Amino acid sequence: MLDCKVQIDLERQRPIMQEVDLITAFIVLLMAYGNVLNHASDSVLTLPAAYNPRYRVSSAYRSGSKRADGSQTRSDRNLIRDMGAPTPGRLLLALACACAVLHAATAGAAHETARQKTCAEAAFCVRQAAAATLHDAHPAAVGGAHAVEHGSLRVDVHRGQLYARLVHRGARDAPCLDFAATVLAGGAMRVEVRECGSPRRAFELPHDVLFAIPEPLPVRSFDGKPRFDANSSVVEADFMAAYTLVVWLSPFKFEVREKSDEKVVLAFNERSYLHYEHLRSRNESVIDYHSNIRREQFIVNVEHEGGGTASSNQNDENDDLEELLKRLNHGMWEEEFDGFIDSKPNGPTSVGFDLTFHGASHLYGLPEHAGPFSLKDTVQNLRDHFTNPYRLYNLDVPVYGLEAPMLGLYGSIAFALAHSERRSTGVLWLNPSEMYVDVAREDNRIFTHWIAESGVLDALIFLGPTPRAVSEQLTRYVGRPALPQRFATGYHQCRYSYMSETEVAEIDAGFNEHEIPYDVLWLDIDHSDGFQWFTWDPERFKDPVGMQHSLAKKGRKMVTIIDPHIKVDDRYQVYHEAKQLDLFVKKPNGVDDGVGDCWPGDSVWIDFVNPDARNFWSDQFSFEKYNKSTPTLYTWNDMNEPSFFTGPEITIPKDFRHLGAAVEHRDIHNAYGRLQQSATHAGHLLRSNGTDRPFVLSRSFFTGTQRYGAVWTGDNSATWGHLQASIAMILSVGISGITFVGADVGGFIGDTEPELFTRWMQAAAFQPFYRGHAVSGSKMREPWRFGEPYTTLNRAAIRERYIIAPYLYTLFWESHMTGAPILRPMMWEFPNDVRTFDIDNAAMLGSALLVHPVVHAGAQAVEVYLPPSHIWYDYATFDVMAQSSGQGKFSVPTPFDKIPVFIKGGSILVQRETNCSSLALCDGMPYSLIVALDEMGSATGTLYSDDGHSFQHQTDGKYLILDYSFASGTLESSSSRRTHRNPAEHQGHASAKQDFGAVPVEGITFVGVLGSPRAVIVDGRQRDGVTMDVHDIGADAVAVTVRGLAPYLRAGDHWRVQLVA
């Protein structure tokens, strides 16, 4: 018998389209024919890399599910047929195998060739750009667009709110706009503009989706009564004792100024780009709407100053006007892109506005893009609107390129951080529809123009004045990052796919054999029964509970993938129940389920906008419904942009409906994956009765995602360019509130070379989310697969992650409490050092460690900038990085075993030097401290500790905060626990001190000590068994390593260690 297997490299996240030609077909046929004649009992026909189309197959070959009679259908990886001896029939099978490959390739071509839409191809962007151009080119004709309606201005001093009704100066019949600016507690403002009485704009994401603080948001009163100028055309109101809100009534705009020197911080509608596309009948034209710029009026406005008409230019000017008016009418009720028709029953609904950051030199944020951390200008001058804007639209983007950094990727957060050495300011637009943002610099200010396809203008402004303050303000309102379980901060091993329990056991054993620690093993789509989520393949995963328990015995966890699309099959319980409850996204008619193509073939999508659907989804994670799941099984939400193989740009059509027919998908698109992740998070809480912290990884993200778990940068490539780009991408996402973020180590797509894999492993060891991942068909790349010296180097990199685990977990806690990024941009940590503003090839892990990864092949050295405001030490050797020129630049040799990491003077790090196979098995093992002294011979640091998995740190006060300080030759440990609010917290603290505080401190290394000490005094006495080793580190300083302290020092106690000179 012969199994003829055609293995196609069907990458789940689709590499760039390659041609399928007759050469490919011929090669496949020859390979199939050769395998058949050779009687290979389990032959695998694999296309050479040069010809591998790497396409998805059509649903006819994808399902791999069982028929009603129990027989197996064809699957995407294996077209199986029992064969006999070589006969003409076998040759026909070879031909059939080859045709299957071609069919798979060509069937997938419809969605494989999907490309991203540009502003010029998005009708709402074209219209908004035309409106802005009209304001720029003919300001007199447009007349400033909006003004405050007479008598509508109200100032509520107590609530810190200024309200006004805005009317269009050039179109008297245009609907009005309601404007409100509200001062919020903690240094933020809320700016809201909504169309007056607009029923079709009624849907907005619920408050608890957008905000982490219940309604009403906390406000801060104005500092006193408002002031009006002599003509009552400008109103001013002071707030926060530091700022003044200045509002111009006609034309309408507002500024926030610093009260001390009246310098403008930011300006809203400075260029009069506020543009709401109002509700209208289908036959109403924009020309009527802009009645004040009819041709005859326009001609008057282009006359020469001498009074004569500019006849030589008049025709051109009139042509320009006609073109602008055409653009203002473009695609209002229907548009086409790549053969897909987007119906628009609500007509044009876009919103646009301008915001100018005065005094700013750099702008950051607007994730997710594969570009530099410091955002580049998208136009050359302020009148070139949207020639190459940043796009925010969540998409399944395969092998995203690095040559078009403005294109959107898997997640979208409409957040920008403006910065100069003087101050930082941020803005967040709470709008989940497709968006474009223009950026331009002019005259010591940064101009931004924001447009969204639908929704309302509801934005938060964060006044800083530092990056740290902006992060705190941002996450105060949209949510602090969740504190993960400790295991989630370790190393994760993933592949598309580990195909069986046997392979899982082999991978787990490989880590043990090579003494490489890891915490989580991941299963991709093939673990399921025919891509039916919440199920297990009955043949390859016969004992999932035993498999999970085997990992759990070693302190390890498992993660399975759960996508938002549901296979259309009445025998599938999840589909059957959701269908009966009417919980799927609908077609444009609002009645029929929106069937499309994804992994199972015909699929439908859970309507996560519907609270009932979210509750249904959460229920699926119960141990009763998710059969053979255990408490150590966690979740990966993938494909949740959402990916929709047969849709425009491989996503759900915008005119599909949510909540029955109430809401178009265009209105909520970017929030879809965020809503799935929150429902998954809720499901994890339900299954544990609220006792176990969830772990949920999501590919798609939106504002607030950080409340529910981690994200990663999607389907990157095994290239040096993607390694380099990953740093800037992680930094951009991190400052936008989602601090638990990482990139697939080694690059997901393609075969990674050994040097690249090791350098990536070294870089990611100091990043928040640490996961190795690889696509189907690529070479196995677990950390030992490349042999020596790479196994040793990869082991060392991962072990370094486990050594710094206490420090890293403390950073996750700090992020949970304050919103501070875990991996921090240099400018975030050194906001007054202009030389850090453009750095995105290095970053700070917390405030203590500067990491400068090697991101180029064969690099013998890296040039590192170490801010001269501090002393720096080499992390591996403790050598002083001597400042020779005062410019802070160093050429650091980078042999293959070198990770360029540096400790900032003044820092204290808590580590664990013991080799543990998982973080759970590290519990109770001794700590060690690194005390790196600053210029004054001082240092401080903090350790946070709890049980690493429950919510008792919140409910019972069961946690420890240990503060360390070194001054005048003495290191002191103390606790900075908050005052106990109740007896339960007091008991929790006592329990934490007993459970976590009993961990011994074995060693302390003092770095940067001037002169060699004679002795070590521990709590006032010299102690038996305590040893001291001193070695020179340059600049007349030494490193002193003290060991043997474990019998005398416990982490939770108050103690002192003194170096006696």
N, C-alpha and C positions, 0 to 999 in steps of 0.2 A: 504494500500500500504506500502511496506517496501523497504527502501533504504539499500541495503547491501553494506557498505563501508569498504573496507580493507585499513587501514591506515598503510603504511610502512614507517619506519623512513629512508627515502631516503636522506641521507646527501649529499648535493651538493658536498662537498669536501671529501668524502669517508674516513671513518675511516679505521683502519687496518682490513684486511680481517679476517672474522670469518667463521668457518665451517658451511655449510648448510647440515644438516643431516636429517635422518628420524624422529628424535625426534621433530625437528622444524616443519616438515610437519604435524606430528600427532597433535602437540599442535595447530597449525593453523587450522586444520580441526575441532578439538573439539571446539575451540573458535567460528569458523564460524557456526557450528552446533548449539551451545548454543545460539548464538545471534539470529539465525533464529527462533528457537523454542520459544524464549522469545518475539517475535514480536516487537523487538526494532525498532521503526519507523525510527530511524536515527542511527543505531548501528554502532559502530566503532570497527573494529577488530585490536587490537594493539598487536604486539608480545611482550612478556615479555623481559625486557632488556637483560636477560641472553641468549635469543635465537634470538634477533633481528639482522638479517644479515646486515642491513644498507647498502644495495646495491642500485645502480641505477637499474632502470628497462630497459628492451629493448625498442627500439623505438616503438614497437607495443603497448606498454602501456604508453608511455611517452607523446605523443604529446598533448593530451587534446585539439586538434584543432577541427574545424568543417568540416564535409564532405561537398561536393558540394550541397547536399540537405539541409544543415543547421543543421542536427542532430549532436549531440555531440559524439565524439569518446571517447574511454576509456582514462583516465588520469592516471598519475603515483600515485596519492594519493587516488583516488576514482574510484573503479570499480562499476559502478552504474547499478542497474537493478531493475525495478519495480517488486514487488513480491505480491503474494496473500497469502492465508492461508497456514499453514504448510502442505506440500505435498511432495511426493517423488521428485517433481521438485525442491522444495526449498532445499531439502537435496543435490540434484545435484548441486544447486547453491553454497551451502556451500563448497562442494568439489571443485567447479570451483574457488571460492575465494581463497581457500587454494592453489590450483595449480597455481593461478596467482601470489601469493606471492613467491612460489618456482621458478616460471619462472622468475619473476623479479630478484630474488636473483642470480639464476644461469646464467641468460642472462648477468648480469653485471660482472660475475666472470672474464671474459676475461681481462677486464681492471682494475678490482678491485685488482687483484693479481700483478699488475705491480710493479716491484722493480727497484731500481736505479742501473745503470750500474757502475761498479768499473773500475779502471784503467786496471786491468787485463782482463777485458771484452771489453775494448775499443781498437780497433786495433791500432789507431794512438798513443795512450798512450803506448801501448806495444812496438811499434817501436821506439818511442822517448826514452823510458827508456832503450831499448837495445842499442841505439846509445850512450847514456850517459855512460852506463856500459862499452861499448867498449872503450870510451875515458879514463875511469878511470883505467880499467884493463890493457890496452895495449897502453899507451900513445905514446910509441916509434913507434909502428906500424901505428897509426893514424896520428901522426905527427902534432898535434895541429890543424888539420882540415883546418882552414881558415887563409889566409894571404892577406895582401894588395898587389894587383897587381902592379908590378913595373911601375912607372911613372904615376899611376892613382891618387895619393894623391893630393888634392887641398884644400887650406885654403883660404876662403874668409873672410878677417879680418873685412871688413865693415859690412857684413851680419852675422858675428859670426857663420860661418858654416865651418865644416870640412867634406869633401867628399872623399870617396875612393871606389874603386872597389875591392871586395873580391873574391879570387879564392880558390878553394879547393886544399889543398896541396897534398892530396893523390889520387884524382881523377881528372886528368887534363882535361878530357872532360866534367866534371860536369858544369852546367851553373853557371855563376858568380852571385854575389850579389852586389847590389848598397847600400852602407852605407852612411848615413849622420847624423851628430850630429850638432844641431843648438841651439845656446844660445838664449833663448826667454826673452823678457822683464819681469821684476817682479820676477826673481829668479827661472826660470824654464828652462828646456832643452827639446828638442824633439829629439828622436832617431828613425831613420827610416832605415829599411832594407827591400829591395824588390828584388825579383828575376829579373835579367836582361831580359827585353823583353819578359815578360810572359803574353800572351793574356788570358790564363785561370785564371790568378790571377788579371784580370783587374778590377773586381768589388770590390769597397770599398764603405762604407757608405758615402754619400755626406758630404762635409765639414760642411754645416750648420746643419747637424744632429749631428755630433761629436763635433763641436765647437760653442761657443756662440759669438766668435769674427770673423768678416769677413776675408776672405783671402786678402792678406797674413797675417799670424800671425806676431805680432810685435816682432822684433828681437833686440838683443843687440850686438854690435860689440865686438870683442876680444880687450883686452887692449893694444895690440901691435902685432908686427910680431911674428909668431911662431918660436920656437927654435928646432933645431935638435941635436941629440947627434953625437958623432964623426963618428959613423958608419951609420948614417942616418937611424937607425932602430927604433928610438923613436922620436916622435914629441910632443912638449908641447906648449900650448896656454893658456894664462891667461885671465880671464874674471870676470866681476863684482867686480874687485879689491880685491876679496877674494878667488877665486878658480883658479885651474889650471886643464885643460884637458890634460891628458897624454895618448897618443895612441902608442901602440906597433904594429909594422907592421907585424912581423912574429915570432911566431903565433900572430894572431890579438886579441887584447883586448884593452879596455880603462878604465882609472880610472878618477874619479874626486877627487882632493885633496884640502885640505885647504891650501891656499897660505902661511899663517902665519907660520905653523909648518910642512907642507907637510904631514899631516896625511890624510890617505885615507878615503874619505867619502863613496864612493861606487865604485864597479868595475863591468864592463860588460864583459861577456865572459871570466871571470877569469878561469873557468874550461873547456873552449872550448866546451860548450854545444850548441852553436849556430848551429842549424840544420834545414835547409830548405829542405823539400822533393821536389825535383825538378820534373819538367814535364818529362814524359817518355812515351815510348810506352808500351803497355800492356804486351809484352813478355820480357821487360827489367828487369833484376833482380838486387837486391841490391848488390849481390856479385860482379857483374861487376862494379858497381858504386864504391865500396870500393876495387878497384883492388889492392891497396897496402897492403891489409891484406889477400891475398891468403894464403893458408895453408903453403906453403913452406917458405914464409916470416915470417909468424907467428911463426913457429917452431924455426926459428933463434932467434927470440926475447925472447924465453923462455929458451935459453941455460944458463948453469951455467957460472959464471964469469970465471971459470978455462978453459972454452972452450969446455967442454964436454956437450953433449945434456942431458937434464934432463929426461932420459928415464922413470924413475918411475912416473913422473908427466906429461909426454908428452901426453899420451892418454887422461888424464883428461882435460888438457889444450885444446887439439884439440876438444874434445867433447864440452867444453865450447864455443869455437869459433863457432862450427857448430850450437849450440843452439842459439847463438847471431845472426848469420846470418839468421836463420829461423825466429827469431823474427823481424828482419829488413824487412823481406818479408811478415809479417803476415797481412792478411786482407787488402791488398792494393787495391783490385778491388771489393771486396764484403765481407760483414760480416753479421753474424746472431746473434740476441740477443732475447731471449725469443720467438722464433718462427717468428720474423720479419726479413726479408731480406733487407739489405741496399745495394742497387746497388750504384756503384761509377763510373759513366762514366768519371769523371775527374781523377780517380785514387787517389793516396796518395797526400795530399796537406798540411800536418801539418807543424807547425813552432814551434821551441823551442829555448829557450835561458836561460842563468843563469845570475843572478844579486846578488851581494853580498853587504850587508850593513855592512861596517866595523865600529867597535866601538859600534854597537847597541846591546841592551840587550833585547828589546821587539819588537814584530811585531803585528800590529793591522790591521783590515779591512777585505778584501776579502768577503764582504757580498754576499749572505745571507746564514748563517749557524746558527744552534741552538746550539752554543757552547760558551765557554768562550770568553770574549772580547779580552784578550791577547792570540794570536794564539799560539797553541801548536806545537811542532815539529811533523812532519809527518813521519820522519825516525829516527832511532837510530844512524845511522852514515851516512856520506855523500855518501856512495856507495850503500845504500839500496834504490834504486830509486822507487818512487811512490808505496810504499807498502800501504799507506793510505793517499793519497794526498787530499787537498781541491779541491772540484769540483765546477765549475761554469757553471751551465746549468739550465736554467729556466724550472721548472716543477710544475705541479699541484700535490702537495704532501699532502695527507690527514693525519691529526693527526701526524705530523712529530715527530719522536722520538728524545729523548735527548741523546740517547746512541751512536749515530753515528754523532758527530758534524761536520765531514768533508763533509758530503753529501750536495749537493746543494739543494736549495729551490726555491722560486718563482722569485727571482731577482738575478742579477749578476752584480757586478762591480769589475773589475780586478784592484783594488786599494789596495795598502798596505802602511802603515805608520810605518817606522822603528824609534825607539826612544831609547834614553838614557838620562841620566841627563845632558849630554853635548850638544846634538843636536837632531833634528828630520829631517827625509828625507822621501819623498814619491815617489811612482811610480804608473802610471796608464797606462795599456795597452788598447788601443782603438781597441779591437777585439771582435766582437759579436758572435763568434762561441764557441762551447763547449771547455772547458778549464780545465786543472788540474794544481795545484801549489803545489810543495813540499817546506817544510820549515825545516831547520836544523840549530842548533847553534853549533859553534865550534870556540874556540880561540877568544873570544870577538868579534864575528861577526855573522851575520845571513845570511845564504846562502839560496837563493830561486831559484827554477827551474820552469820555466813557459812553458807550452806547450798548443797550440791551434790546433784544428782539421784543420782549414783552415785560409785563410786570409793572412794578412801581419803583419810584426812587425812595429807597429807605436805606440811609447810609449812616455809619458811625464814623466820627472823626476823633482821633486820639491825639491829644496835645503833648504827649511825652512828658518832659522834653528830651529824654534819652531813649535809646533803643530798648533798654531794660524796662523803662516805664511804659513804653508802647506795648510791649509784649504782655505786661501785667494788665493793662487796660483792655487790650483786645480779648484776652482769655477770661477776664473777669466777666465779660458780657456774653460771649459766645461759648464759654466753657473751658475749664482747665483740662489739660490732658489727664486721662485716667491713669491711676497708678497700676501698672501691670503686675501680674504675678512675677516672682523672681525668676522662674524658669524662662520666661519670655525674653529676658535680657541676655540669655546665653546664646550658644550657636545652634542654628537650625539647619537641618539637612533635607533638601527637597529635590525632586526630579519629576519631569513629565515623561514617564511615570515609573514608579516602582510597582511592578506588575503583579506581585503575589506576596503571600505571607512568607514564602521561602526567601524571596529576594529581600524583604524587610529584615528577616532574621540575619541574612548574610551581611547586609549593610550595618546593622547594629553590631554584629560580631566583628566587623572590620574596624570600627572605631575602637572597640575594646582591645583587639589584637595590636593595633598600632598606638594604643595609649593616647588617643585623641579624645578630649572631652566633647560632649554635645548634649543637648537637652531635648530636642524635638525632632521627630521624624515625620515627614509630610507625605500625604498621598494625594495625587492629582486625579483627574477625572476617571481614569481606568479602574479605580477601586470599586466603582459603583456598578450596579446591575443595569447595563444598557443606558448609562448616563441618566439614571433615575436617582436624584439626590435623596439622601437619607437611607440609601440601601447599600448593600455589599454584593459584589460579584460572587455568586454561590460556588463557583468552581475554584477561583484563584484565592478567595478569602473565605475559607470555610469556617475559621474560628477567629473572628475579629476580636472577641472578648479576650481569648487567650493571648492573642498578639499584643493587645493593649496592656494586659497585665504583665506580660514578659518585659515590656519596656518600663512599666511603672515600678517594677521591682528594683530597677537600677536608677530610679528617680527621674525617669524620662517620660515625655508626653508624646501624643500623636495629634496631628492636625489633618482633617480631611477637607476637601474642597466642596463647597455648596454654592452653586450658581443660582441666579434669580430666574432663569428660564426653566420651564416645567414641560416635560415630555407629554405630548398629546397621546394619551393612551388610557382608556377607561379602566384598565386593569391596574393602573398605577394609583395607589391610594391617595397620594398627595394631589395628583391631578383631579381625581374623582371628587374628592371633598371640596377642593377649591372651586371646581366647576359648579358644584351644587350650590355653593355659597356665593357664586358670581363675583369672584375676587381677582379676575384677570384684567389686564389692560385691554381696552376695546379698540376696534377699528373706528374710523372717523364717524361712522353712523351711530356710535355709542351703544350698539346692541350686540354685534358679533364680536367674539373674542379675536384679539389681534394675533393671529397665527403667523409665525415666521420661521426662519431656519436657524438652528443653532446645533450644538453637539448632538442632541438626540434625533435630529431631523426636524420634523414638524414640532414646534414648541409654542408655548404661550408664556406670558410674563406676569408675575405677581404684581398687582397694583399696590405698591408700597405707599402711595399717597393716601390710600384708604386705611384708616386706623384699624378697621376690622381685618384687613388683609395682613397688617403688621402683627396683630394679635394672633391670627391664624399661623403665621410664619413662626412666631416665637414658640407656639405650642408644639411645633414639629421637633423641637430639640429635647423634648421630654424623653426620659429613658424608655418610656413605654412606646412612644411613637418612633423615635429613632432607634430602631431595633439593633441590639448588639453594640450600642454606644456605652461608654463608661465615663465616670467623672474625670478621667485624664485625657479625654478626647475633646479637642477644640476645633475652631472653624476658620476657614479661608473663604471669603466671599470674592470670587473672581468674575470676570465678564459682566460687571455690573455698571458699565457706563450708561446704558446697557449695550452689550454687543448683540447685534441682530444681523445675521449674515446676509440676509436678502433686503436689507434696508439701505437708505441713503447714507453714505459714509459709514456703513456697517453699524448702524444704530437704528433705534426705533423711529419710524416716521414721526415728524413733528405734529401731524394732525391726528395721531392716535389719541385716545381719550382715557382719562382717569376719572374715578368716582362716577362711573357710568358714563354719561356724556358731558359732565359738568366742566371738566378741565382738560385743555389740550396738553399734550406731552411737551410742547415747546415751552410751556409756562413753568415746568418743574424739572426739565431735563437734567441739569447738573446736580440736582439733589437726589436723584433716584438711587444711586449707589449708597449714599449716606443714609437714606431711609432704610435700605436693606440692612446695612451694617447695624443700625440702631435696633432693628427688630431682632437680628441675630444675637446681639448683646443682651437684649431683654430675655430671649430664650435661654441663654446660658444662666442668667440670674434665676429664672423660674425653675430650671431643673435642679438647682442647688438650694432652692428656697432662700436665695439671697446671701448665701454664706461663702460662695466661691467667686473670686474675681474672674470675669470673662477674659478670654483672649480671642480676638477676632481681627484677622488681617483683611483689609479691603484694597482692591486695586483702584476703584473709583473713590473720589473724595470731594467734599464740599465743606463749607464753613461749619464747624462744630464736630467734624469727624473725630477730632481728638478725644471727645468724650467717650468714645466707644472702642477705640483700639488703635492699631498700627496701620500704616500704608507702606507701599514700596513704589519704586519708580517705574514699574512695568517691564515690558519686554525689551530689555536692552540687548546689546550685542557684545560678543566676545572680542572687543577691540580696545586698544589703548585709548582711543578717543572717548569711548563710552565710560571707561574708568575715570578719565579726567572730568567728563561732564557730570558724573554722578555726584561729585562733591558739591558743585554749585546747585544742583537740583535738590539735594538734601538740605542745604542751607536755606534755599528759597522756601521750601515747604515748612521747614522748622520755624522760621520767623513769622510764618503766617498762621501759627497756632498748633500745627500738627507736628509735635516734637518726636514722636515715635515713628521714625521713617528710616528706610535704608534702600539699598539697591541690590539686585541679584549678584552675588559674588561670582566672578568669572564671566559674567555676561550670559544672558539666557540663550540667545540665538547663536548657533555656530559652535565650532570646536575651539576651545581656548588653548593657547599655548602655555607650557608650564611656567615660564617666567611671568606672563600676564596673570595667570591664576594666583601665583604666590604673592605678587605685588598687590593684587586685589584683596586677597585674604588678609594681608598685613594692614591695608588701608581700612577695611571694613571692621577689623577688630576694635577700632576706636570710633565706630559709628553706632547710632542707636539700635537699629534693627540689623541683625547679622545672620543672613541666610544664604547658603549656597543653593543654586538652582540651575537646571539645564533642560534644554528642549529635547523632545523625543528625536531619536535618530543621531544625536550627538554622542561623542565618546563619553564613557563613564568618567566622572571627574570628582569623585569623593577625594578628600584631602590626601589620600595615600596613593592614588592611581598613577601619579606621574613618576613614582620611584624616587630614589635618592638623587640629589640632596633635597628634593622638593618635599618629600614626606616630612623630613625633620624640620624644614622651614615652615611648612604649613602647620605642623603640630605646635611649633613655638608661637606662631601668631595666634592660634586659637587659645593656647594656654595663657597667653598674655591677657586675653579677654577675661579669663577666669581669675587671673591674679588681681585685676582691677575691679572685679565684680562688686565689692563693697562700695567703692567710690562711685561706680556707675549706678548702682541702685540708689545711692544717695542723690545723684543727679536726677534720676527719674522722680524721686520724691520732691525735690526742689521744683522740678517742672510741674508736677501735679499741684504744688502749692502756689506757684507764682506765674506759671506759663513760660518760664525761661526756657529757651532751646537747650537741648542736651548737647548737640554739636552746634557750636556757636560761630557765626562769622567773626572774623577778626575785628571788623568795625563795630560789632555789637559789644565786644568785650573791651575794645579800645576806641570809644567813639570820638575822642578828640585827636586821634592820630590819623592825619589825612593819608598817610602811606598805607593804611590798612583798608581804605575804602574800596579799592578795586581788587583786593586779594580774594580769589576763590579757588586756589589750589592748596590752601592750608586752612585750618580751622582750630578752634579751641574746644576741647572736650571738657565742658565745665569751665571753671575759671583757672584751673591749675595746669592742664596739659595742652601744649600746642602740638598739633599733629600736622606734618607736611608729607603726605604720601608720595611715593615714587610712581609717576604716572606715564613714564616714557620708557620704551624698550631700551635695554642696555645702559641705562643711566648710571654713570659713575659717581655723580654728585648732584645735589639739588641746591639751589640758592634759596635760603630761608631768611625771611624777615622776622627778627625777634625785637619787638618794640623796646627801644632803649630806656623806656621809663621803668623797667624792671630788670633785675638780675635773672638770668636763665641758666639752667643746668641741663646737660644731656641726660635723658631719662635712663639710658642703659648704663652709662659709666659714671654719672654724677659730675662729670667735668664741667667746670665753669665755662660758659660761652663768653669769653672775654670781649668786651666792647673796645675795639681798636680805633675805629673811626667815629663812633657815636651814631652812625647811620643805621645800625641794626641789621645789616645784611651779612650773611655768612654763607660760605660755600661748604656744604657738609658732605663728606664722602658717604656713598651709599652702597657698600658691598651688599651682596644678596641677602645677608642675614640682618641688615640694618633697617630698622623702621625709624625714620627721623621723627622722634618725639622729644619734647623738651618740657621741663618743669619750671613753672614760674616761681621765682623767689617770693617767699611769704606764704607758701601753700603747705598744707599738711594733707597727705593722702593716706587713706586706710586701705590695706590690701590683704590678700590671702595668698601666700606663696606655696601652699600645699597643692599637690596635683590631685584634682577631683575629676571623676568621670562624668559628673553632672553637678549642677549647682545645689541640688537637694542634698547630695552627699557631702557637700562642703559645710553644711550647717554644723556649728559647734567647733569647727577647726580654728586654730589660732589666727589672730590678726597680726599684721605687721604694719608699722607706720613709716612713712617717709616725711621728714620734717625739713623742708627746703627754706632756708633763711633768706630774708630780704636784706637790703642795705643796712637796716637798723638792727639786724640780728634777730628778727621776729618772724613769726609765722602763725597762721590760724587755719583751722579746718573743722569739718563736721562729718559725723557718721550718723546716718539714719538706719534704724533696724526695726523690723516687725516680723511676723511669722511668714511673710512672703507669699501668702495665698488667700487669706480671708479678709473680711472687712472689720475685724476686731480693732484695728487701729482707729477706725472711725466710730464704731458703736461702743467699744469698751475702753478706749484709750490705751490699748495694748501696743505700745511702741516705745522706742527709745530715741532720743536725740542727744548725741554726745558731742560736746564741743571740746576742741583741743586748742591750746594756745601755748606758744613758746616765747619767752622774753627773759632777758637777764640770765640766760643759761639754764632756765628751768621750763620743762614741759609739764603742763597741768591738764588733767582731764576732769570735766564736769558735765552736768546735765542741764539742758536749757528747756526742760519740759514746761509746757504751759501750766498755769494754775489749774488744778483739778476742778472741774465744774460740778462734779457729783461724786458720791462714794464709788460708783462703778468705775469711773475713770481712775480714781485713786487705786482701786484694786487692780485695774488693768495695768497701771504703771508698775505696781509691785510685781505683778505676774510677768510683765515684760522684762523687768530687771532680773528676775530669777531665770527666765528662759533664754533671753538674748544677751543679757548683761553678764552672764557667767562665762562667756567666751574669753579665753585668755589672750593676752597680748604677748607674743613671743619675742619680737624684735623691734627695734626702732633704729632707723638710720637718720642721723642729723647731717644735713648737707649744707656746706657753706660756713662751717665753723672756723673762726680765726684762731689758729693755734691749737695744739693738741691737749685735750683734757687729761688730767692725772687720774681721775676716778669718776665713778658713776654712783650717785646716791639715789636710792629708791625709797620713797616715803621716809626720808630722814636717816636711812641706814645703808651701809654697804651690804650687799646680799651675796650669799654663797651661790656659786654657779653662774653668776653674771659675768659675761666676757665683753671685751671692748676691742674693736678692730679699727685702726685709723689708717686712712690712705690719702695721699695728696691729690687734689682735684684742680690745682692751678690757682693763680691769682692769690697766693698766700693763704688759701683756704684748704680745709680737709673735710672728708666725709667720715663720720664716726658711726660705726655700726655696733649696736649693743644687743646682745642676745642672752638667752637664758632667763628672760623675764616672766615666763609663763606662770611659775609658782607664786608670783607676787602681784601680778597685775591682771585684773579682770575688767573687761570693756565697760561694764556698767558702773564700776566704782569710781569714787573720787580719789585720784592719786597724783603724785608728783614724781618726776624723774629729773635729776639735776646733774649737769655736767660740771665737774669741779676742775677749774683751770689749774 
